[in-house]
Amino acid sequence: MYNNSDEFTDSIFLSYEKILYKLKLLGIKTKQGQEITHKDLRQAVDIMVKKHPNCRWKSVRIKSKRHFILYEGFLWIVYVYFQTEKSIIDADIYFFETRIKEYEKVLNIENKNIFQKDISTEILDSFFNRKKDTVRKTIDKMIKVYPNYRYIENGEYIISKEGIEWLCKNCFKQKYLELLEEYKMELTEKYIEAGYLYDYFFGLN
C-alpha cells in the first residue's frame, strides 16, 4: 500500500506553492535576480509542457482546481528553466542525459546508443526538420573533418550513424534532445512497469 503522507507525495509531485517554497529555500531567482513569483512559475510550467508534453510532468486537472507538477518536472524547472550557466537547449540536453543515467542505474540497464542507423542524405531534411540546403551545408562542414562519415551505396550518399551523432550533437541539437526524450520515456515506462510511481497523483488532481 502506498503511503500518501506529505513527505512521500512530495517526492512524487508538488503543488505550485510548494515549488515556490522550495525555489526560495534553494535561493533560485529569475534571470533578473528577482524572487520567483507565481506568474513566473506558471510561465516556466507553460514552456516546460510545450517543450516536453510527452513527459507528463503536469497533472491533468480533473477533481482539483489546482495542477500538480511531478518532481522530475520540478527538477527541470530548477536545472533547465531557471539556471543561468548554459543556454536552455544545452541545459535541456544535459538534463535528459543525466535523467537517463539515473533511470538506467535504478533499472540496472546498460546504456543504450541512441544512434544506431545510417541514414540517406535524401531524407535528412525531414529527419532534422530543416531545409535541404541547410543540411547539405552542414554535412559539407562535417566531412571536411570526418570524411569517413559519408559514403556511397547504390549510387546514394549515406551518412553513418557516427555522422548522425555528430550532426545531432554539434549542429541540430533540437533533434538530439528529441531522441534523448524519446529514450528517456522508454525508460520511464519500464520504471513504471517495475512498480515505481511516476505520473500518479493519488486522485488529488
ABEGO torsion letter per residue (X at the ends): XBBABAAAAAAABBBAAAAAAAAAAAGBBBAAGBBBBAAAAAAAAAAAAAABAAAGABBBBAABABBBBBAAAAAAAAAAAABAABBAAAAAAAAAAAAAAAAAAAAGBBBBBABABBBBAAAAAAAAGBBAAAAAAAAAAAAAABAAABBBBGGBBBBBAAAAAAAAAAABAAAAAAAAAAAAAAAAAAAAAAGBBBBBAGGAX
